[in-house]
Amino acid sequence: MLSKISVACICMATFLTTSAQDVAVTTNTSISNTPEITASEEKKPAITISGSADAYYRYDFGKTKYNNLTSFTNTHNNFSLGMASIKFEHATEKVIVVADLGFGDRAREFTYTDEGITGAIKQLYISYAPAEWIKFTAGSWATHVGYELLDPQLNRNYSMSYMFTNGPFSHTGLKTEISKGKHGFMVGIANPTDYRLVPEGSINKKFLLAQYSYAASDNVNIYINYAGGKSPDSSKSEQIDVVVTSKFSDQFSIGYNGTIINMHSWDGAKNLEGKSLFGSAVYLNYDPKPWFGLTLRGEYFDDKNHFKTFSGFGEGGNVFSTTLSANFKKGNFILIPEIRVDKASEQIFTKADGTGSLSAGNFLVAAIYSF
């Protein structure tokens, strides 16, 4: 997703570790004969630890949890736990080892293909950088596709988009990342989307992963993402995704995410002609004060081929979703009150009396602490 969890968290942890290690070098040899301490001689911490915790309350205006068709907020009139995360990182000059664990409903949905204790593993990978411009990673990491991220403190809206819910969550395999000036390239091979281990007896094909990034300026970044391959049920999919971020000032920035997923179901003998899902979202961010910000997300998601998202709800169609979130910040604490309205072309939502509806709305408030 935009700045992927793996990349964003590695950068943050590396920055914090480096800051903690800075020490003054004694240069007055007339006072002491002790040799000067150089940066290379400083001892790095064995492990850097970071994490987060979140909880929320959600009230659905239709008085049912079934109007929530996106990830992580499937409740009504309940105080609910989100996720407790703890991330361990060990870094040497060329190697980084990350174990990122999560507990709670949010983590369970993210690792929905896992069972038992492995469901608590959000990410687990080893990266090796033989030079500054190239890095190899093996293990399991959060996807590079999309704008939104799993960890709630890294998003400005608490509820998730339809594109996030219907795209990949994670990948397990190998990838290579190369940087050249303003350009970045990533290519990888992985198990089918979201599978750490392909089920025994299933089709065991691999997915191709790719990303091209371009820093057009200090304030404009462009990402073009790809993931495609055959799933364990023999269906095939290809997804092309674009993310653009632009910062106009310290107070105002814009994000954009557009995606198309072409899916080929399996009829027992062959893959059928592809059917597409596509979506587009704009994120308008305004921060009039350092402690207060607003984000308006407008998303259009189309499933007119009735292939995936709204299966079981009747005809395929489209949804336009508008979400307004406020961010109140105090140190590492964020409070997010949010209101959301979804309007569909078909009656995929439910009224309080149980009848179908073209629209749904809800209010939630979330509390997030990260360290």
Sine and cosine of phi, psi and omega as CSV:
sin_phi,cos_phi,sin_psi,cos_psi,sin_omega,cos_omega
0.00,0.00,0.00,-1.00,-0.35,-0.94
-0.59,0.80,-1.00,0.05,0.18,-0.98
-1.00,-0.08,0.90,-0.44,-0.19,-0.98
-0.92,0.40,0.46,-0.89,-0.09,-1.00
-0.84,0.54,-0.69,0.72,-0.04,-1.00
-0.87,0.50,-0.73,0.68,-0.05,-1.00
-0.93,0.36,-0.72,0.70,-0.05,-1.00
-0.89,0.46,-0.70,0.71,-0.05,-1.00
-0.94,0.35,-0.59,0.81,0.04,-1.00
-0.88,0.48,-0.71,0.71,-0.01,-1.00
-0.88,0.47,-0.69,0.72,-0.03,-1.00
-0.90,0.44,-0.72,0.70,-0.03,-1.00
-0.91,0.42,-0.62,0.78,0.02,-1.00
-0.89,0.45,-0.67,0.74,0.02,-1.00
-0.87,0.48,-0.71,0.70,-0.04,-1.00
-0.92,0.40,-0.65,0.76,-0.01,-1.00
-0.89,0.45,-0.70,0.72,-0.02,-1.00
-0.89,0.45,-0.68,0.74,-0.02,-1.00
-0.88,0.48,-0.63,0.78,-0.05,-1.00
-0.95,0.32,-0.34,0.94,-0.08,-1.00
-1.00,-0.01,-0.24,0.97,-0.08,-1.00
-0.89,0.46,0.80,-0.60,0.06,-1.00
-0.74,-0.68,0.41,-0.91,0.03,-1.00
-0.97,0.24,0.59,-0.81,0.03,-1.00
-0.99,-0.16,0.81,-0.59,0.00,-1.00
-0.97,0.24,0.86,-0.52,-0.04,-1.00
-0.91,-0.41,-0.13,0.99,-0.02,-1.00
-1.00,0.05,1.00,0.01,-0.08,-1.00
-0.95,0.32,-0.24,0.97,0.03,-1.00
-0.96,0.29,-0.32,0.95,-0.01,-1.00
-1.00,-0.02,-0.61,0.79,-0.08,-1.00
-0.60,-0.80,0.56,-0.83,0.08,-1.00
-1.00,-0.08,0.12,0.99,0.01,-1.00
-0.92,0.40,0.74,-0.67,0.00,-1.00
-0.87,0.50,0.53,-0.85,0.03,-1.00
-0.90,0.44,0.57,-0.82,0.05,-1.00
-1.00,-0.03,0.85,-0.53,0.03,-1.00
-0.99,-0.13,0.33,-0.95,-0.04,-1.00
-0.86,0.52,-0.60,0.80,-0.05,-1.00
-0.94,0.35,-0.34,0.94,-0.03,-1.00
-1.00,-0.02,-0.16,0.99,0.00,-1.00
-0.93,0.37,0.63,-0.77,-0.02,-1.00
-1.00,0.04,0.83,-0.56,0.00,-1.00
-0.99,0.13,0.51,-0.86,0.07,-1.00
-0.86,0.50,0.59,-0.81,0.01,-1.00
-0.90,0.43,-0.65,0.76,-0.05,-1.00
-0.63,-0.78,0.70,-0.71,0.16,-0.99
-0.97,-0.22,0.74,-0.67,-0.06,-1.00
-0.88,-0.48,0.74,-0.68,0.11,-0.99
-0.64,-0.77,0.17,-0.99,-0.01,-1.00
0.03,-1.00,-0.11,-0.99,-0.01,-1.00
-0.32,-0.95,0.27,-0.96,0.10,-0.99
-0.54,-0.84,0.59,-0.81,0.01,-1.00
-0.54,-0.84,0.45,-0.89,0.07,-1.00
-0.55,-0.84,0.36,-0.93,-0.06,-1.00
-0.44,-0.90,0.30,-0.95,0.16,-0.99
-0.83,-0.55,0.73,-0.69,-0.01,-1.00
-0.76,-0.65,0.73,-0.68,0.08,-1.00
-0.85,-0.53,0.87,-0.49,0.02,-1.00
-1.00,-0.04,0.76,-0.64,-0.04,-1.00
-0.92,0.39,-0.34,0.94,0.11,-0.99
-1.00,0.05,-0.01,1.00,0.05,-1.00
0.86,0.52,0.66,0.75,0.07,-1.00
-0.47,-0.88,0.55,-0.83,0.05,-1.00
-0.98,0.19,-0.20,0.98,-0.11,-0.99
-0.98,0.21,-0.09,1.00,0.09,-1.00
-0.99,0.17,-0.15,0.99,0.03,-1.00
-1.00,0.04,0.93,-0.36,-0.02,-1.00
-0.93,-0.36,0.27,0.96,0.09,-1.00
-0.85,-0.53,0.04,-1.00,-0.19,-0.98
-0.98,0.20,0.52,-0.86,0.35,-0.94
0.99,0.17,-0.19,0.98,-0.04,-1.00
-0.80,-0.60,0.74,0.67,-0.08,-1.00
-1.00,0.02,0.90,0.43,-0.01,-1.00
-0.62,-0.78,0.23,-0.97,0.15,-0.99
-0.59,-0.81,0.76,-0.65,0.05,-1.00
0.79,0.61,0.70,0.72,0.00,-1.00
-0.70,-0.72,0.61,-0.79,0.25,-0.97
-0.99,0.10,0.82,-0.57,-0.18,-0.98
-0.74,-0.67,0.52,-0.85,0.11,-0.99
-1.00,0.10,0.64,-0.77,0.08,-1.00
-1.00,-0.03,-0.99,0.11,-0.06,-1.00
-0.39,-0.92,0.63,-0.77,0.20,-0.98
-0.96,-0.28,0.84,-0.55,-0.04,-1.00
-0.88,-0.48,0.58,-0.82,0.16,-0.99
-0.61,-0.79,0.76,-0.65,-0.09,-1.00
-0.86,-0.51,0.79,-0.61,0.04,-1.00
-0.94,-0.33,0.73,-0.68,0.00,-1.00
-0.68,-0.73,0.75,-0.66,0.11,-0.99
-0.87,-0.49,0.79,-0.61,-0.07,-1.00
-0.78,-0.63,0.73,-0.68,0.19,-0.98
-0.92,-0.39,-0.19,-0.98,-0.05,-1.00
-0.87,0.49,-0.56,0.83,-0.09,-1.00
-0.81,-0.58,-0.16,0.99,-0.09,-1.00
-0.83,-0.56,0.68,-0.74,0.10,-1.00
-0.80,-0.60,0.76,-0.65,0.06,-1.00
-0.88,-0.47,0.80,-0.61,-0.07,-1.00
-0.80,-0.60,0.76,-0.65,0.17,-0.98
-0.83,-0.56,0.94,-0.35,-0.10,-1.00
-0.91,-0.43,0.93,-0.37,-0.12,-0.99
-0.93,-0.37,0.55,-0.84,0.03,-1.00
-0.64,-0.76,0.59,-0.81,-0.04,-1.00
-0.72,-0.69,0.73,-0.68,-0.01,-1.00
0.80,-0.60,0.05,-1.00,-0.08,-1.00
-0.87,0.49,-0.62,0.78,-0.03,-1.00
-0.89,0.45,-0.69,0.72,0.03,-1.00
-0.92,0.38,-0.62,0.78,0.00,-1.00
-0.89,0.45,-0.66,0.75,0.03,-1.00
-0.92,0.40,-0.60,0.80,-0.02,-1.00
-0.91,0.42,-0.63,0.78,-0.03,-1.00
-0.95,-0.30,0.73,0.68,-0.14,-0.99
-0.91,0.41,-0.31,0.95,0.01,-1.00
-1.00,0.04,-0.10,0.99,-0.03,-1.00
-0.99,-0.13,0.39,-0.92,0.07,-1.00
-0.80,-0.59,0.51,-0.86,0.08,-1.00
0.94,0.34,-0.55,-0.84,-0.14,-0.99
-0.91,0.40,-0.46,0.89,-0.01,-1.00
-0.92,0.40,-0.30,0.95,0.06,-1.00
-0.92,0.40,-0.26,0.97,0.03,-1.00
-1.00,0.07,-0.12,0.99,-0.04,-1.00
-1.00,0.02,0.96,-0.28,0.11,-0.99
-0.97,0.25,-0.74,0.68,0.01,-1.00
-0.57,-0.82,0.57,-0.82,0.08,-1.00
-0.42,-0.91,0.96,-0.29,-0.09,-1.00
-0.46,-0.89,0.30,-0.95,0.08,-1.00
-0.83,-0.55,0.78,-0.63,0.04,-1.00
-0.89,-0.45,0.66,-0.75,0.03,-1.00
-0.80,-0.60,0.83,-0.56,-0.01,-1.00
-0.89,-0.45,1.00,-0.08,0.01,-1.00
-0.93,0.37,-0.36,0.93,0.06,-1.00
-0.54,-0.84,0.23,-0.97,-0.06,-1.00
-0.89,0.45,-0.45,0.89,-0.13,-0.99
-1.00,-0.08,-0.03,1.00,-0.05,-1.00
-0.61,-0.79,0.59,-0.80,0.01,-1.00
-0.55,-0.83,0.67,-0.74,0.06,-1.00
-0.92,-0.38,0.67,-0.74,-0.01,-1.00
-0.75,-0.66,0.71,-0.71,0.07,-1.00
-0.77,-0.63,0.67,-0.74,0.01,-1.00
0.71,-0.70,-0.60,-0.80,-0.02,-1.00
-0.80,-0.60,0.77,-0.64,-0.07,-1.00
-0.61,-0.79,0.35,-0.94,0.04,-1.00
-0.93,0.38,0.52,-0.86,-0.12,-0.99
-0.89,0.45,0.44,-0.90,0.11,-0.99
-1.00,0.04,-0.15,0.99,-0.11,-0.99
-1.00,0.10,0.74,-0.67,0.16,-0.99
0.99,-0.17,0.11,-0.99,-0.07,-1.00
-0.99,-0.12,-0.61,0.79,-0.12,-0.99
-1.00,-0.01,0.40,-0.92,-0.12,-0.99
-0.83,-0.56,0.34,-0.94,0.00,-1.00
-0.90,0.43,-0.77,0.64,-0.09,-1.00
-0.93,0.37,0.84,-0.54,-0.17,-0.99
-0.91,0.42,-0.48,0.88,-0.01,-1.00
-0.94,0.35,-0.20,0.98,0.00,-1.00
-1.00,-0.09,-0.05,1.00,0.08,-1.00
-0.92,-0.39,0.40,-0.92,0.06,-1.00
-0.99,-0.15,-0.41,0.91,0.21,-0.98
-1.00,-0.08,0.61,-0.79,0.02,-1.00
-1.00,0.10,-0.71,0.70,0.07,-1.00
-0.95,0.31,0.36,-0.93,-0.12,-0.99
-0.97,-0.23,0.32,-0.95,0.02,-1.00
-0.99,0.13,0.28,-0.96,0.11,-0.99
-0.91,0.41,-0.56,0.83,0.01,-1.00
-0.91,0.41,-0.65,0.76,0.05,-1.00
-0.87,0.49,-0.74,0.68,-0.07,-1.00
-0.90,0.44,-0.57,0.82,-0.09,-1.00
-0.99,-0.16,0.06,1.00,0.08,-1.00
-0.98,-0.19,-0.07,-1.00,0.04,-1.00
-0.94,0.33,0.49,-0.87,0.10,-0.99
-0.99,-0.16,-0.73,0.68,-0.08,-1.00
-0.51,-0.86,0.22,-0.98,0.04,-1.00
-0.69,-0.72,0.57,-0.82,0.05,-1.00
-0.80,-0.60,0.90,-0.44,-0.05,-1.00
0.17,-0.99,-0.66,-0.75,-0.02,-1.00
-0.78,-0.63,0.61,-0.79,0.09,-1.00
-0.56,-0.83,0.42,-0.91,0.05,-1.00
-0.83,-0.56,0.75,-0.67,0.03,-1.00
-0.88,-0.47,0.74,-0.67,-0.02,-1.00
-0.79,-0.61,0.71,-0.70,0.06,-1.00
-0.87,-0.49,0.63,-0.77,0.01,-1.00
-0.57,-0.82,0.99,-0.13,-0.03,-1.00
0.88,0.47,-0.85,-0.52,0.00,-1.00
-0.99,0.11,-0.05,1.00,-0.11,-0.99
-0.96,-0.27,0.57,-0.82,0.09,-1.00
-0.71,-0.71,0.60,-0.80,-0.02,-1.00
-0.73,-0.69,0.63,-0.78,0.12,-0.99
-0.67,-0.74,0.69,-0.73,0.13,-0.99
-0.66,-0.75,0.63,-0.78,-0.05,-1.00
-0.46,-0.89,0.25,-0.97,0.12,-0.99
-0.76,-0.65,0.70,-0.72,-0.15,-0.99
-0.53,-0.85,0.26,-0.97,0.17,-0.99
-0.87,0.50,0.24,-0.97,0.09,-1.00
-0.78,0.63,0.50,-0.86,-0.06,-1.00
-0.71,0.71,0.78,-0.62,0.11,-0.99
0.96,0.26,0.00,1.00,-0.01,-1.00
-0.99,-0.15,0.88,-0.48,0.16,-0.99
-0.97,0.23,-0.56,0.83,0.01,-1.00
-0.67,-0.75,0.82,-0.57,0.01,-1.00
-0.95,0.31,0.77,-0.64,-0.03,-1.00
-0.84,0.54,0.63,-0.78,0.00,-1.00
-0.88,0.47,0.71,-0.70,0.00,-1.00
1.00,0.02,-0.09,1.00,0.01,-1.00
-1.00,-0.04,0.25,-0.97,0.12,-0.99
-0.89,0.45,0.81,-0.59,-0.06,-1.00
-0.92,-0.39,0.95,0.30,0.08,-1.00
-0.98,-0.20,0.26,-0.97,-0.04,-1.00
-0.94,-0.35,0.41,-0.91,0.05,-1.00
-0.99,-0.17,0.57,-0.82,0.15,-0.99
-0.99,-0.11,0.74,-0.68,0.01,-1.00
-0.88,-0.48,0.57,-0.82,0.05,-1.00
-0.39,-0.92,0.46,-0.89,0.09,-1.00
-0.47,-0.88,0.66,-0.75,0.18,-0.98
-0.85,-0.52,0.76,-0.65,0.02,-1.00
-0.82,-0.57,0.53,-0.85,-0.02,-1.00
-0.62,-0.78,0.84,-0.54,0.06,-1.00
-1.00,-0.02,1.00,-0.03,-0.06,-1.00
-0.89,0.45,-0.54,0.84,0.07,-1.00
-0.36,-0.93,-0.08,-1.00,0.05,-1.00
-0.90,0.45,-0.36,0.93,-0.11,-0.99
-0.89,-0.45,-0.02,1.00,-0.02,-1.00
-0.79,-0.61,0.82,-0.58,0.02,-1.00
-0.76,-0.65,0.63,-0.78,-0.03,-1.00
-0.80,-0.60,0.71,-0.71,0.03,-1.00
-0.77,-0.64,0.76,-0.65,0.10,-0.99
-0.89,-0.47,0.86,-0.50,-0.16,-0.99
-0.88,-0.48,0.49,-0.87,0.03,-1.00
-0.60,-0.80,0.61,-0.79,0.17,-0.99
-0.51,-0.86,0.78,-0.62,-0.02,-1.00
-0.37,-0.93,0.53,-0.85,0.02,-1.00
0.24,-0.97,-0.23,-0.97,-0.04,-1.00
-0.95,-0.31,0.74,-0.67,-0.02,-1.00
-1.00,0.07,0.23,-0.97,-0.01,-1.00
-0.86,0.51,-0.41,0.91,0.04,-1.00
-1.00,0.06,0.18,0.98,0.04,-1.00
0.98,0.19,-0.08,1.00,0.10,-1.00
-0.95,0.32,0.43,-0.90,0.01,-1.00
-0.88,-0.48,0.49,-0.87,0.06,-1.00
-0.53,-0.85,0.52,-0.85,0.15,-0.99
-0.73,-0.69,0.76,-0.65,0.02,-1.00
-0.82,-0.58,0.78,-0.63,0.13,-0.99
-0.90,-0.43,0.75,-0.66,-0.18,-0.98
-0.67,-0.74,0.65,-0.76,0.01,-1.00
-0.80,-0.60,0.71,-0.70,0.06,-1.00
-0.78,-0.62,0.73,-0.69,0.06,-1.00
-0.75,-0.66,0.74,-0.68,0.09,-1.00
-0.83,-0.56,0.62,-0.78,-0.01,-1.00
-0.60,-0.80,0.80,-0.59,0.03,-1.00
-0.95,-0.32,0.89,-0.45,-0.04,-1.00
-1.00,0.00,-0.50,0.87,0.02,-1.00
-0.28,-0.96,0.01,-1.00,0.06,-1.00
-0.92,0.40,-0.30,0.96,-0.04,-1.00
-0.99,-0.16,-0.43,0.90,-0.17,-0.99
-0.70,-0.71,0.74,-0.67,0.06,-1.00
-0.54,-0.84,0.33,-0.95,-0.03,-1.00
-0.74,-0.67,0.63,-0.78,0.16,-0.99
-0.84,-0.55,0.53,-0.84,0.05,-1.00
-0.70,-0.71,0.65,-0.76,0.09,-1.00
-0.69,-0.72,0.81,-0.59,0.09,-1.00
-0.79,-0.62,0.65,-0.76,-0.06,-1.00
-0.54,-0.84,0.49,-0.87,0.13,-0.99
-0.66,-0.75,0.73,-0.68,-0.01,-1.00
-0.85,-0.52,0.87,-0.49,0.04,-1.00
-0.98,-0.22,0.85,-0.53,-0.13,-0.99
-0.85,-0.52,0.68,-0.74,0.00,-1.00
-0.85,-0.52,0.94,-0.34,0.01,-1.00
-0.98,0.22,0.23,-0.97,-0.06,-1.00
-0.94,-0.34,0.81,-0.59,-0.03,-1.00
-0.99,-0.14,0.20,0.98,-0.02,-1.00
0.98,-0.20,-0.29,0.96,0.02,-1.00
-0.76,-0.65,-0.50,0.86,-0.05,-1.00
-0.40,-0.92,0.26,-0.96,0.12,-0.99
-0.99,0.15,0.73,-0.68,-0.04,-1.00
-0.99,0.17,0.13,-0.99,0.03,-1.00
-0.85,0.52,0.61,-0.79,-0.10,-1.00
-0.93,0.37,0.57,-0.82,0.13,-0.99
-0.84,-0.54,0.62,-0.79,-0.18,-0.98
-0.92,-0.38,0.59,-0.81,0.26,-0.97
-0.93,-0.37,0.58,-0.82,0.11,-0.99
-0.52,-0.85,0.38,-0.92,-0.02,-1.00
-0.46,-0.89,0.29,-0.96,0.01,-1.00
-0.45,-0.89,0.70,-0.71,-0.03,-1.00
-0.62,-0.79,0.58,-0.81,0.08,-1.00
-0.87,-0.50,0.69,-0.72,0.01,-1.00
-0.88,-0.47,0.91,-0.42,0.02,-1.00
-0.97,-0.24,0.88,-0.47,-0.08,-1.00
-0.91,-0.42,0.81,-0.59,-0.01,-1.00
-0.75,-0.66,0.82,-0.57,-0.03,-1.00
-0.83,-0.56,1.00,0.08,-0.02,-1.00
-0.93,0.37,-0.43,0.90,0.02,-1.00
-0.73,-0.68,0.44,-0.90,0.04,-1.00
-0.86,0.50,-0.46,0.89,-0.06,-1.00
-0.99,-0.14,0.00,1.00,-0.07,-1.00
-0.61,-0.80,0.72,-0.70,0.05,-1.00
-0.53,-0.85,0.33,-0.94,0.04,-1.00
-0.80,-0.61,0.62,-0.79,0.11,-0.99
-0.73,-0.68,0.80,-0.60,0.08,-1.00
-0.94,-0.34,0.88,-0.48,0.05,-1.00
-0.95,-0.32,0.82,-0.58,0.13,-0.99
-0.89,-0.46,0.85,-0.52,-0.07,-1.00
-0.78,-0.63,0.70,-0.71,0.15,-0.99
-0.92,-0.40,0.81,-0.58,0.00,-1.00
-0.78,-0.63,0.77,-0.63,-0.13,-0.99
-0.86,-0.51,0.81,-0.59,0.06,-1.00
-0.74,-0.67,0.74,0.67,-0.10,-1.00
-0.90,0.43,-0.34,0.94,0.02,-1.00
-0.98,0.18,-0.04,1.00,0.05,-1.00
0.81,0.59,0.77,0.64,-0.10,-1.00
-0.97,-0.22,-0.68,0.74,-0.18,-0.98
-0.73,-0.68,-0.91,0.41,-0.26,-0.97
-0.87,0.50,-0.74,0.67,-0.14,-0.99
-0.97,-0.24,0.34,0.94,0.06,-1.00
-0.84,0.54,0.72,-0.70,-0.05,-1.00
1.00,-0.02,-0.12,0.99,0.00,-1.00
-0.95,-0.31,0.16,0.99,-0.01,-1.00
0.98,-0.21,-0.69,-0.72,-0.05,-1.00
-0.94,0.33,0.47,-0.88,0.14,-0.99
-0.95,0.31,0.22,-0.98,-0.02,-1.00
-0.04,-1.00,-0.49,-0.87,-0.01,-1.00
-0.66,-0.76,0.30,-0.95,0.00,-1.00
-0.72,-0.69,0.68,-0.74,0.19,-0.98
-0.90,-0.43,0.84,-0.54,-0.09,-1.00
-0.88,-0.48,0.74,-0.68,0.04,-1.00
-0.86,-0.52,0.81,-0.59,-0.04,-1.00
-0.76,-0.65,0.81,-0.59,0.06,-1.00
-0.90,-0.43,0.85,-0.52,-0.04,-1.00
-0.82,-0.57,0.69,-0.72,0.14,-0.99
-0.97,-0.23,0.58,-0.81,0.05,-1.00
-0.87,-0.50,0.92,-0.39,0.10,-1.00
-0.97,-0.24,0.85,-0.53,-0.13,-0.99
-0.88,-0.47,0.68,-0.73,0.11,-0.99
-0.61,-0.80,0.98,-0.21,-0.08,-1.00
0.89,0.46,-0.82,-0.57,0.01,-1.00
-1.00,-0.02,0.09,1.00,-0.05,-1.00
-0.99,-0.17,0.68,-0.74,0.06,-1.00
-0.77,-0.64,0.75,-0.66,0.12,-0.99
-0.92,-0.38,0.81,-0.58,-0.06,-1.00
-0.84,-0.54,0.98,-0.18,0.25,-0.97
-0.99,0.11,0.63,-0.78,-0.15,-0.99
-0.53,-0.85,0.63,-0.78,0.12,-0.99
-0.81,-0.59,0.65,-0.76,-0.12,-0.99
-0.65,-0.76,0.67,-0.75,0.06,-1.00
-0.76,-0.65,0.81,-0.59,0.04,-1.00
-0.91,-0.42,0.72,-0.70,0.03,-1.00
-0.80,-0.60,0.81,-0.59,-0.09,-1.00
-0.91,-0.42,0.31,-0.95,0.05,-1.00
-0.99,0.13,-0.27,0.96,0.05,-1.00
-0.78,-0.62,0.26,-0.97,-0.07,-1.00
-0.99,0.13,0.96,0.29,0.00,-1.00
-1.00,-0.05,-0.12,0.99,0.01,-1.00
-0.97,-0.25,0.13,-0.99,-0.10,-1.00
-0.78,-0.62,0.71,-0.70,0.10,-1.00
-0.99,0.14,0.15,-0.99,-0.01,-1.00
-0.88,0.47,-0.49,0.87,0.00,-1.00
-1.00,0.05,0.09,1.00,0.06,-1.00
1.00,-0.04,-0.11,0.99,0.02,-1.00
-0.99,0.14,0.29,-0.96,-0.04,-1.00
-0.96,0.28,0.37,-0.93,-0.02,-1.00
-0.55,-0.84,0.51,-0.86,0.07,-1.00
-0.99,0.12,-0.23,0.97,-0.09,-1.00
-0.66,-0.75,0.33,-0.94,0.05,-1.00
-0.48,-0.88,0.46,-0.89,0.02,-1.00
-0.55,-0.84,0.39,-0.92,0.04,-1.00
-0.40,-0.92,0.31,-0.95,0.10,-0.99
-0.82,-0.57,0.65,-0.76,0.12,-0.99
-0.61,-0.79,0.34,-0.94,0.14,-0.99
-0.70,-0.72,0.76,-0.65,-0.07,-1.00
-0.84,-0.55,0.59,-0.81,0.07,-1.00
-0.89,-0.46,0.77,-0.64,-0.09,-1.00
-0.73,-0.68,0.72,-0.70,0.11,-0.99
-0.77,-0.64,0.74,-0.68,0.03,-1.00
-0.76,-0.65,0.42,-0.91,-0.01,-1.00
-0.57,-0.82,0.00,0.00,0.00,0.00
